[in-house]
Amino acid sequence: METTSNKIFFTVWSQQRDKKALVIVSAEDPDPYQTLVLKASAKLQVDGTCVVLESNGTPVDEEVLFFVSKEILILLEKNQIWKPDVSSSTTTVTLSETNDSIDKLLTPLQGPCSSTVITHMVETNQSENNQASVNIVQGVEITYKVDCNRENFWWDFEVPFNMLSQHALEELATGIKTRNTLYSLIHLTVDKMRDSSKVIPTKAFKIVAKKIMDRYPDTFKDTDEDGVVLGDGTHSLFCKLQDRNNYLNRPHKAKRSNENPTTSKKRCVSARAGCSNWAPDVIAQTNEEVLENVRTMPDTDLNYERVLNETFPDIRMYLNAEVPPTISKIKEDWPILFSKKSIAWHFNKLTNSDINLLDQMRDKGQKIIDFIEKKKNLKYSDDEQEEPELKLIRIISLYFKERIEDFLHSAEKLPNDDEREELPVYPFIMKLDSTEENAEPRFYLYVEKNLIHLDGYETFIEAFKIAMAIFFILNLRYVRTLETTLELVQRYFLKIHPDAGSKTKKATASKRKVLNLLSNLKQ
């Protein structure tokens, strides 16, 4: 039960200071900043987006929100800026000082860049003998603007390494990257960038991120706990710089793009993601008679793997067609491709990875579970009979706020022909619960409403390995509502880190979430 002790009172005014309200926010609120903005907007009857200090316009974020509860806050709408209360605070100077100040303001500003609006408020009163007194207020506003978005300016930008402590610099020089040092560098850099330009172009963050990487390439590169390099770190630094700037400048969040991603070029990039051997050269077209024998060859044949290797280019050319074949067509033309042995072999050849690396989920997955349970108070039913690999996927999906239910269906029996028409087209696993006939649960994989293996799988991990391989072999994207979870499995266990493209629809967002979790696990 909430008490008065964990409720915080805030005084919030509108930008014009003509509307005022008291707002109550619970200290236990998961998003107190957003709650404050929404409640204040309703009471002041405005569409607010952020709050600043009334006294000096300093932006307030959730990190410091409760520390400024005794201050008066100004609620700003989108594109509004803080303005001082001229009626209660002005600067008194003599007339001669005023003229000198104006002359200085009219002098062209020096330096390559300035987008700051300079306002000089003066309080003067001329009596009959031209003596200065203090009754009449005269405002002089001088604005001088120069383009700050020139690329050359940002290449000349100096990252404020000199503002870091000596201890932090020594850590960076020796390849040590602590959370405090990283945050200090990001905050100092963005503050300096904002001093140079109010609106910072995306290109500027990329340039500055590269300058940091050039200074400390070994310190900021992205690696997992096994030391495998995930990237040079430029992208992660770019995201952190941009996120910090957006955090300080909430009214100017970037709009979501309405662009349709389903172009053939993007589909090709997505299909290639993580596949180092996606389109091998077809040196000579295989004889049709030979292909006919290969298509139906049993996986017990001594020449099975040799034949798979020889026909791999033909199979990839078939699967990579501009109009991809359906599952039914593939099963008809290349039935050899769907044996369990063939799926594992084809995945390993295609990605230069090993699908059996997923067997490590049982042991290495506990570290992820421990971190997530410590980080977040997740609510889930802990079934002692549930396989560790399935429990891991379930907990990761809760951490990323995704739905495992769309990927793992439960049923008492397999669907008949009529019921199968209601199934989704994307790959999913169906779990048949244990019954009197089946002492243990059994798992089945469906793709495009087609059952892949009639005999199914005894364990979840066996079905999951086939499903992960199918995503890559058939050029499919991950299930939309579980894509970040599956990308984590891809990167953490299979060690597949694409140079370009992704199996997820929102590639940048998913990659950022995954890399953040991997970075936290490493620390």
C-alpha positions in Angstrom: 0.0 0.0 0.0 1.3 3.4 -0.9 1.7 6.0 1.8 2.2 9.8 1.9 5.9 9.2 2.6 6.5 7.7 -0.9 4.6 10.4 -2.8 6.4 13.4 -4.1 4.8 16.8 -4.7 6.0 19.0 -7.7 5.1 22.6 -8.5 4.7 22.9 -12.3 4.0 26.1 -14.3 3.3 26.7 -18.0 5.9 28.4 -20.2 4.1 31.7 -19.9 3.8 31.3 -16.1 0.1 32.0 -16.4 -1.0 28.5 -15.3 0.2 26.7 -12.2 -0.5 23.3 -10.7 0.6 20.8 -8.1 1.3 17.3 -9.3 1.8 14.2 -7.1 4.1 11.4 -8.3 4.8 8.1 -6.5 8.5 7.4 -5.8 7.7 3.8 -6.8 6.4 4.7 -10.2 8.4 2.8 -12.9 8.5 5.9 -15.1 8.0 8.9 -12.8 9.2 11.5 -15.4 6.5 10.4 -18.0 3.9 10.4 -15.3 4.8 13.9 -14.2 4.7 15.2 -17.8 1.3 13.6 -18.4 -0.3 14.7 -15.2 1.0 18.2 -15.5 -0.2 18.4 -19.2 -3.7 17.4 -18.1 -3.8 20.0 -15.3 -2.3 22.8 -17.3 -4.3 21.9 -20.4 -1.2 21.8 -22.7 0.6 19.1 -24.6 3.8 19.0 -22.7 6.9 17.0 -23.6 9.6 17.9 -21.0 10.2 20.0 -17.9 13.0 22.5 -17.0 13.9 24.5 -14.0 12.0 27.8 -13.8 14.9 29.6 -12.4 17.4 29.0 -15.2 16.0 26.7 -17.8 18.2 23.7 -16.9 16.6 20.5 -18.4 15.4 17.9 -15.9 15.5 14.2 -16.5 14.4 11.1 -14.5 17.8 10.8 -13.0 17.5 14.0 -11.0 13.8 14.4 -10.9 13.2 13.7 -7.2 16.2 15.8 -6.2 14.5 19.0 -7.6 11.1 18.4 -6.2 11.4 21.6 -4.1 12.1 23.7 -7.2 9.5 25.2 -9.5 9.4 23.4 -12.9 8.3 24.8 -16.3 6.4 22.4 -18.6 7.4 22.9 -22.2 5.5 21.9 -25.3 7.1 20.6 -28.4 9.4 23.3 -30.0 8.9 25.6 -27.0 12.0 27.0 -25.3 12.5 28.3 -21.8 12.4 32.1 -21.4 13.4 34.0 -18.3 10.8 35.9 -16.3 11.7 39.4 -17.3 9.2 41.0 -15.0 11.0 39.7 -11.9 14.6 39.7 -12.9 16.5 42.3 -15.0 20.0 43.7 -15.0 20.5 47.4 -14.0 23.4 49.2 -15.8 24.2 52.8 -16.7 23.4 54.2 -20.1 27.1 54.4 -21.1 27.5 50.7 -20.2 24.4 49.9 -22.2 25.9 51.6 -25.3 29.2 49.8 -24.9 27.4 46.4 -24.5 25.3 47.0 -27.7 28.5 47.9 -29.6 30.1 44.7 -28.6 27.0 42.7 -29.6 26.9 44.3 -33.0 30.6 43.2 -33.6 30.6 40.1 -35.8 31.3 36.9 -33.8 34.6 35.2 -34.3 35.2 31.5 -34.8 33.8 28.9 -37.2 30.5 28.3 -35.6 27.8 29.9 -33.4 24.1 29.2 -33.4 23.4 30.7 -30.0 20.8 33.4 -29.8 22.3 36.2 -27.6 19.8 38.4 -25.7 20.8 41.4 -23.7 18.2 42.9 -21.4 18.9 46.4 -20.1 17.0 48.5 -17.6 17.4 52.2 -18.1 15.5 55.5 -17.6 16.5 58.8 -19.1 15.5 61.9 -17.1 15.3 65.3 -18.6 19.1 65.9 -18.0 19.9 62.5 -19.5 20.9 61.0 -16.1 20.2 57.3 -15.7 17.7 56.0 -13.2 15.8 52.8 -12.8 12.1 52.8 -13.9 11.8 52.3 -17.7 12.7 48.8 -19.1 14.2 48.7 -22.6 15.1 45.3 -24.2 17.7 44.9 -26.9 17.8 41.5 -28.7 20.6 40.8 -31.1 20.8 37.5 -33.0 23.8 36.2 -35.0 23.5 32.8 -36.7 26.2 30.8 -38.5 25.8 27.3 -40.0 27.0 24.8 -37.5 26.2 21.7 -39.6 29.3 21.9 -41.8 31.1 18.6 -41.8 34.5 20.3 -41.6 33.7 21.8 -38.3 33.0 18.4 -36.7 36.2 16.9 -38.1 38.0 19.8 -36.3 36.0 19.2 -33.1 38.2 18.3 -30.1 36.9 15.5 -27.9 37.3 16.8 -24.2 39.6 14.0 -23.1 41.4 16.7 -21.0 38.3 17.1 -18.8 38.6 13.5 -17.6 40.4 12.6 -14.4 44.0 11.3 -14.6 42.8 8.0 -13.3 40.2 7.7 -16.1 42.7 8.5 -18.8 45.1 5.9 -17.4 42.2 3.3 -17.5 41.5 4.1 -21.1 45.1 4.0 -22.1 45.4 0.5 -20.6 42.3 -0.8 -22.4 40.0 -0.7 -19.3 36.5 0.6 -19.9 34.5 1.1 -16.7 30.9 2.3 -16.7 31.7 5.5 -14.9 34.5 6.4 -17.3 32.4 5.7 -20.3 29.4 7.7 -19.0 31.7 10.6 -18.0 33.3 10.8 -21.5 29.9 10.5 -23.3 28.3 13.3 -21.1 31.3 15.6 -21.4 31.5 15.1 -25.2 27.8 15.7 -25.8 27.8 18.8 -23.5 30.6 20.3 -25.5 28.9 19.4 -28.8 25.7 21.1 -27.6 27.7 24.2 -26.6 28.8 24.4 -30.2 25.4 23.7 -31.9 21.9 23.6 -30.6 20.8 21.1 -33.4 23.5 18.5 -34.0 23.4 16.5 -37.3 23.6 12.7 -37.2 26.8 12.9 -39.2 28.4 14.8 -36.4 27.9 12.0 -33.9 29.4 9.5 -36.3 32.4 11.7 -36.8 33.0 12.2 -33.1 32.5 8.5 -32.4 35.2 7.7 -34.9 37.5 10.3 -33.3 37.1 8.5 -29.9 37.7 5.1 -31.5 40.8 6.4 -33.3 42.2 7.5 -29.9 41.4 4.3 -28.0 40.6 1.5 -30.6 41.3 -1.4 -28.2 39.3 0.1 -25.3 36.0 0.7 -27.0 35.7 -2.3 -29.4 32.7 -4.5 -28.7 33.5 -8.0 -27.4 31.5 -10.7 -25.6 32.6 -12.5 -22.5 34.5 -15.1 -24.6 36.6 -12.3 -26.2 34.9 -12.6 -29.6 34.9 -9.2 -31.3 31.4 -8.1 -32.1 32.4 -4.8 -33.8 34.9 -2.0 -33.7 32.7 -0.1 -31.2 32.0 2.9 -33.5 28.3 2.1 -33.8 27.9 1.6 -30.1 29.6 4.9 -29.3 27.5 6.6 -32.0 24.3 5.3 -30.4 25.4 6.4 -26.9 26.2 9.9 -28.1 23.0 10.3 -29.9 20.9 8.8 -27.1 22.5 11.2 -24.6 21.7 14.2 -26.8 18.1 13.1 -27.3 17.8 12.6 -23.6 18.8 16.2 -23.0 16.6 17.5 -25.9 13.4 15.6 -25.6 11.2 17.9 -27.7 13.4 17.1 -30.8 13.1 13.4 -30.9 13.5 11.9 -34.4 10.3 10.9 -36.1 9.8 7.3 -37.1 10.2 6.5 -40.7 7.2 5.5 -42.7 9.3 3.9 -45.4 8.2 0.5 -46.5 11.1 -1.9 -45.8 9.9 -4.8 -48.0 12.0 -3.9 -51.1 14.0 -6.7 -52.8 17.3 -5.1 -51.9 16.5 -5.0 -48.2 15.2 -8.6 -48.4 18.5 -9.6 -49.9 20.5 -7.9 -47.2 18.3 -9.5 -44.5 18.7 -12.9 -46.2 22.5 -12.6 -46.4 22.8 -11.5 -42.8 25.2 -13.9 -41.0 25.7 -16.2 -44.0 29.3 -16.1 -45.1 28.6 -18.7 -47.9 25.2 -17.4 -49.1 25.8 -17.5 -52.9 28.7 -19.7 -53.8 29.8 -19.8 -57.4 28.2 -22.5 -59.5 31.2 -23.7 -61.5 29.3 -26.2 -63.6 25.6 -27.0 -63.7 25.0 -30.5 -62.2 23.6 -33.1 -64.5 19.8 -33.4 -64.1 20.0 -37.2 -63.8 22.6 -36.8 -61.0 20.4 -34.2 -59.2 17.4 -36.6 -59.4 19.4 -39.3 -57.6 20.7 -36.8 -55.0 17.3 -35.4 -54.1 16.1 -38.7 -52.7 19.4 -40.0 -51.3 19.0 -41.3 -47.7 21.2 -39.7 -45.0 22.6 -43.2 -44.2 24.4 -43.3 -47.5 28.2 -43.3 -47.2 28.5 -40.5 -49.8 25.8 -38.4 -48.3 28.0 -35.5 -47.0 30.1 -35.5 -50.1 27.0 -35.2 -52.3 25.7 -32.4 -50.1 28.9 -30.5 -50.6 28.9 -30.9 -54.3 25.3 -29.8 -54.7 25.4 -27.0 -52.2 25.9 -24.2 -54.9 22.9 -25.6 -56.8 20.7 -25.7 -53.7 21.7 -22.1 -52.7 20.9 -20.8 -56.2 17.5 -22.5 -56.0 16.7 -21.1 -52.5 18.0 -17.6 -53.3 15.8 -17.0 -56.3 14.2 -13.5 -56.6 10.8 -15.2 -56.1 11.6 -17.7 -53.3 10.1 -21.2 -53.6 7.4 -22.2 -51.1 8.1 -24.9 -48.5 5.8 -27.3 -50.4 7.8 -26.7 -53.6 11.1 -27.2 -51.8 10.0 -30.4 -50.2 8.9 -31.6 -53.6 12.1 -30.5 -55.5 14.7 -31.0 -52.8 13.4 -33.5 -50.2 17.1 -34.2 -49.2 17.3 -30.7 -47.7 14.8 -31.5 -44.9 16.4 -34.4 -43.2 17.6 -33.5 -39.7 21.2 -34.3 -40.7 21.1 -32.3 -43.8 19.6 -29.2 -42.1 22.5 -29.2 -39.5 25.1 -29.7 -42.2 23.6 -27.0 -44.5 23.5 -24.5 -41.7 27.1 -25.1 -40.7 28.2 -24.8 -44.3 26.1 -21.6 -44.9 27.1 -19.7 -41.8 30.5 -21.1 -40.9 29.1 -21.7 -37.4 27.8 -24.9 -35.7 24.2 -25.4 -34.8 25.2 -27.6 -31.9 26.7 -24.6 -30.1 23.1 -24.1 -28.9 23.8 -27.1 -26.5 25.7 -24.6 -24.4 22.4 -22.8 -23.5 22.0 -25.2 -20.6 25.2 -24.2 -18.9 26.0 -20.6 -20.2 22.4 -19.6 -20.0 22.4 -19.6 -16.2 24.6 -16.5 -16.2 22.0 -14.6 -18.2 19.2 -15.8 -16.0 21.0 -14.7 -12.8 21.7 -11.2 -14.3 18.1 -10.7 -15.5 16.6 -11.9 -12.2 18.9 -9.5 -10.3 18.2 -6.6 -12.7 14.4 -6.9 -13.0 11.7 -8.3 -10.8 10.1 -10.5 -13.5 6.9 -12.4 -12.9 6.8 -15.8 -14.4 5.7 -19.3 -13.3 8.8 -21.4 -12.6 8.0 -24.9 -13.8 10.6 -27.3 -12.4 9.8 -29.8 -15.3 10.6 -27.2 -17.9 13.8 -27.7 -19.9 16.5 -25.2 -19.0 16.8 -24.0 -22.6 13.1 -23.2 -22.8 13.2 -21.4 -19.4 16.1 -19.3 -20.7 14.2 -18.3 -23.9 11.2 -17.5 -21.8 13.1 -15.2 -19.3 15.0 -13.4 -22.1 11.7 -12.7 -23.9 10.3 -11.2 -20.7 13.4 -9.1 -20.3 13.1 -7.7 -23.8 9.3 -7.4 -23.3 8.6 -9.9 -26.1 6.1 -12.7 -26.6 7.3 -16.3 -26.6 3.7 -17.5 -27.0 3.8 -16.6 -30.8 6.8 -18.9 -31.3 5.9 -21.7 -28.9 2.3 -23.0 -29.2 0.8 -25.6 -26.8 -1.8 -28.2 -27.9 -3.1 -31.6 -27.0 -2.8 -33.0 -30.5 -1.5 -32.0 -33.9 -4.0 -30.0 -36.1 -5.9 -31.7 -38.9 -6.0 -30.3 -42.4 -8.8 -27.9 -41.7 -7.2 -26.6 -38.5 -3.8 -26.2 -40.2 -5.2 -23.5 -42.4 -5.6 -21.3 -39.3 -1.9 -21.6 -38.4 0.5 -18.7 -38.9 2.9 -18.8 -41.9 6.1 -17.9 -39.9 8.1 -20.7 -38.3 6.9 -21.8 -34.8 7.3 -24.8 -32.5 4.2 -26.7 -31.3 4.4 -28.5 -28.0 2.1 -31.4 -27.4 1.6 -31.7 -23.6 2.0 -35.1 -22.0 -1.1 -37.3 -21.9 -2.0 -40.9 -21.1 -0.8 -41.8 -24.6 2.4 -39.7 -24.4 4.2 -39.9 -21.1 6.5 -37.0 -22.1 5.7 -33.8 -24.1 6.8 -33.8 -27.7 7.7 -30.9 -30.0 7.0 -30.2 -33.7 8.1 -27.5 -36.1 5.8 -25.8 -38.6 6.9 -23.5 -41.4 4.3 -21.9 -43.7 1.7 -24.2 -42.1 3.8 -27.3 -43.2 5.0 -29.8 -40.6 8.8 -30.2 -41.2 9.3 -33.6 -39.5 6.5 -36.0 -38.9 8.2 -37.7 -36.1 8.9 -34.5 -34.2 11.5 -34.0 -31.5 11.8 -35.4 -28.0 13.2 -32.1 -26.5 12.7 -28.4 -27.0 16.4 -27.8 -27.7 16.3 -30.3 -30.6 13.3 -28.5 -32.1 14.8 -25.1 -31.4 18.1 -26.0 -33.2 16.1 -27.0 -36.3 14.1 -23.8 -36.2 17.2 -21.5 -35.9 18.8 -23.3 -38.8 15.7 -23.0 -40.9 15.6 -19.2 -40.4 19.1 -19.0 -42.1 18.7 -21.7 -44.7 15.4 -20.5 -46.1 16.3 -16.7 -45.9 13.6 -16.0 -43.3 13.3 -13.2 -40.8 12.9 -14.0 -37.1 9.4 -14.1 -35.6 8.5 -10.4 -35.2 7.4 -10.7 -31.5 10.5 -12.6 -30.5 13.2 -11.1 -32.8 15.5 -9.5 -30.2 15.5 -12.7 -28.1 16.5 -14.8 -31.1 19.2 -12.3 -32.2 20.7 -12.6 -28.7 20.8 -16.4 -29.1 22.4 -15.9 -32.6 25.1 -13.6 -31.3 25.8 -15.0 -27.8 25.7 -18.8 -28.5 26.1 -19.2 -32.3 28.7 -16.4 -32.5 27.1 -15.0 -35.7 27.8 -11.3 -36.0 26.7 -10.0 -39.4 28.7 -7.2 -41.0 25.5 -6.0 -42.6 21.8 -6.8 -42.5 19.8 -8.5 -39.8 17.2 -11.2 -39.4 15.1 -8.7 -37.4 12.8 -6.0 -38.8 13.9 -3.3 -36.5 17.6 -4.1 -36.9 19.2 -1.0 -35.2 16.9 -1.2 -32.1 17.3 -5.0 -31.7 21.1 -4.8 -32.1 21.4 -2.0 -29.6 19.4 -4.0 -27.0 21.4 -7.1 -27.5 24.8 -5.4 -27.4 23.7 -3.6 -24.2 22.8 -6.9 -22.5 26.0 -8.5 -23.7 28.1 -5.6 -22.4 26.4 -5.8 -19.0 27.0 -9.5 -18.8 30.7 -9.0 -19.5 30.9 -6.4 -16.7 
